[in-house]
Amino acid sequence: MDFLASIYDLLGLLYEPNFMRRSAVAMALLSLSTSAAGVMVVNRRLAFFPDAVGHSVFAGVAIALLLGLNLQFTVLGLCVLIGLSITFLARHSHLASDTIIGLVFSGAVALGLALVSREPQATAGLSRFFLGDVLTVDDAQIVALAVLAALSFVFLFFLTNRLTIGCVIPMAQKNAWPDYLFGAYLALVVAVGVQAVGVLLVTALLIAPAATGRTLSVSLKGMFWVALAVGALAGQLGLWASFQPAVNASAGATVVLTNVAIFSLAVAFRRLFHLR
């Protein structure tokens, strides 16, 4: 924790209240994980995957309360199970991935509603998972995000080539284990991120930086680095802007809007470049 305290002191030049410094560190760590994973999400056309996994939190909270289980581990386990289920159905059915994701998404939400109807008090803690609040993260969540960021780079370092080949030539990927590992890993990213900052922000951080990277790059390597830069920039810029008196808006919503604005500028720049 002394290391975190040193980082907070360095951030004192930009962010004055303590909670803003914690939020800046959390946003930086989460942006690294989601931007890196988002490159594969966009290339594999799994944009709705984070929504399906994220909304399974609804069912996870209800199950934990009904059975008296640990909330965090129950949500984490259910998210990974949903991710593996989507991967299995996508590989063993003749339906498109978006169709599979839509079916699993509907089932997860329906299960959550059915369980909450039996346990009404479960709705009390749901808003923080769906809307989230990056300003309320604590040191334990920051440590979890740091572990997730390290895991992300190890995972992508060893499996990016295999996953990329599977994107370009699906039949070339005969081994199923890279797909299942990616499904579990992506579900883990969503689950940890949702518990820290909510579904809305996690989904945007997975899709928007990678979409901007694809707009501005002509190679996978370029897309990866642009996505990391955009994710980091949009996260910090949106967080800083949300606290300014002229903006005074929700931090998560401002970060999402900043990501969308950068993507819009990238599209306009690419269009102008082609016109010239």
N, C-alpha and C positions, 0 to 999 in steps of 0.2 A: 504493500500500500504506500510505502514511502516513494516508490517510483511514480505512482499515480499522482501523489502530492507534488512532486517536482514538475510533472507535466502540467498540472493545474496552475502552478506558479508561472510557468512560461506563457500560458494562455491568458494570463491576467492582463496583458497589453491589449487584447482584442475583446475579451469577455469579462465583464466586471463581476457580476454575482457568481457565487460558487457553482450554483446549479447550471449556469450557462457553460461553465468550463467542462463540467461532467458531460453535458449534452454534446459539446463540440467533439470531445474524445469519442463518445459513443457513435456519433454520426460518422466520424472519420473511419472507425473500425467497421461499422456496418456497410458503409459505402464500398470499402475494399472487397468485402465478401459478396455483396449483391451485384456490383458491377462486373466482377470476374465471372460469377455464375450466370449473370444475365446474357453474356455473350453466347453461351451455349443454349440458353433458353430461347433467344431470338433465332439463332441459326437452326435449332431443332423445331421451331414453330410450336413452342409450348407456352405461349404468352398467358394462357388461362390457367396454367398449372399452379402458380402461386395463389390465385384466388380460390381454387378448389381445396388446396391444402390449408390455406389460411382460414377459410370458413369452417373447416372441420374443428377448429378451436371451439366453436359453439358446442359441438357434441362432447369434446374433451372436458370442458368445464363442467357440464352436466354430469358426465360419468364420474368424474372425480368427487363431486358433491354427493351423488347418490351412493357411491360405494365407500366413501370416506378415504379416498386415495390422495396421494400427493398431487397437487394441482399441476405443477410445472412438468413433472415426469409423465403424468397421464396425457397432457396436451402434446408433449414431445413424442411420446410413443404412438399416439393416434395419428399425428401428422406423418410420421415415417411410414406407418402402415398404409395410409392413404396414398402416399407417394409410390410405394411398392405396388399397390393395387392398380394404380393408373399405368405403371410400366408393364405389369403383367398383362392387363387387358389390351394394351396397345400392341403388344407383341403377339398375342394369341387370338386376336379377333381380326376380322376384315374391315373394321371400322376405322375412320380417320381419328387421329389423336384428339382433335378438338371435340369430336363426338363423345369419345370416351371420357374426357375431362368434364364435359357438360353433364354426363350421366352421374359420374362420381360426385361432382359438385352438388347436384340436386339431392343425391342420396345422403351426403354428409349434412347438408342443411336440414333435410327432413328428419334425419335421426336426431339432430340437435333440438329441433322444435318439439319432437315427440317426447324427448327426455325432459326438456324444460317444462312441458305441460304437467309432468309428474313432480317436478322439483322447481317451483316458481322462483325461489330465492336465487337460482342459478343466474337469472338475468341481471342481478345486481353487479356482478363483476365483468360482464361481457363488454361494456362500452370501452373499457381500457384496452381490450384486445383488438377491437375493430377500429376504433378511432386512434387509440394510442396517445402517448404524450412523451416525446423525447426529452422534455424538460424534467421529467420525474425519474429518470434512470438513476440507479445507485451503483456503488462500486462493484457489487457482485455481478450485476448485469454487464458492466463494462469488462470485467474479467471474462465472462462468458463470450462476449463479442470478440475479445482478443483471441481466445482459443478458436473461435469459429473462423476468424480471418486467417490464422495460421493453418488451420485444417483446409481451408479453401485453396490456398496456394499449393499445398502439398498435393491435394487431390487433383487439381487442374494440371499441375506440372507432370504428373505421371499418366493422366488419362485424356488430356486434350486431343492428342493425335488419334486415339482410338475413337473418341466421340465425334471428332470431325469427319473421319472416314465414314462413320455411320450416318452422318448428315448428308454427305454427298452421294454415297452409294449404299443405301440401306441394306441391300442383300449381302454386301461385303462383310457386314458385322454379324458373323454367325454365332459368336459367343455372346450369351445373354448377360453375363456378369457385369460388363461395363455399364449397360443400360440400367440394371438394378442398382448398382452403386450410385449412378448419377441420380436416379429417382430418390434414393434414400438421402443422399447428400443435399439435393435441392430442397427436399422436405425439411431437413435439419436447418438449413439456412432460413427458410420461411418460419419455422417454429420458433427458433431463437429470436429472430427479428421481430416477430409478432408479439412475443412476450415483452419485448423491450419498447417497441415503438408503434405497434399496431399494424393491421392488415393493409390499410391504405398506403402508408409510407413504404412498407416493404415491397409491395407490388410495383410501385412507381420506381423505386431504386433498382429493381431487377430489370425493368423493361426500358425505361427512358434513356439511361446512359448507353446501354447496348444499342438501342435504336439510333442514337446520335452517332455512335462509333461506326455503325454500318453505313450511315448516310455519308460520313466524311472519309471513309477508308475504302481501300480497294483490296485489302488483304486481311486475313484473320489476325495476324500480329498487330497490324495497325488498328483494327477494330478494338482489340483487347486494350491497348494502351490509351486510346481515345476514350473508351468507356470508363477506365479507371480515373482518368483526369477529369472527365465531365462529372462523374459521380462524386468525387472529392470536392470539386469546385461548387457544384450545385448544392451539396449538403451544407458546406460552410457558409456560402453566400446566402442561402435561404434561411439558415438558422440566425445569422447576424441580422438580416433584413427584418425578420419577424419581430425582433426586439426593438426596432427603431420606432420612435413615436409616430412617424409618418405612415408606417405600415400597421404596427400593433395588431398582428393577426396570429392565428395558430401557427406554431413552429412547423408542425408536420405538413400542414396545408401549404405553407409558404415554400417549403423545400420541394414539394411536388410541383407547384406552379413554376418554380425556378427551373426544374428539370424540363418541364414542358416548354418553357420559353427558350431554353438553350437548344432543344430539339427543333423548334420552329425556326430559330435563327440558322441552324445548320441546314435545314431544308431550303431556306431562302438563299443561303450562300451557294449551295450546290446548284440551285436553279440558275442563279446569276452567272455562275462560272460556266455552265453549259451554254447559256445564251451568248456569252462573249466568245 
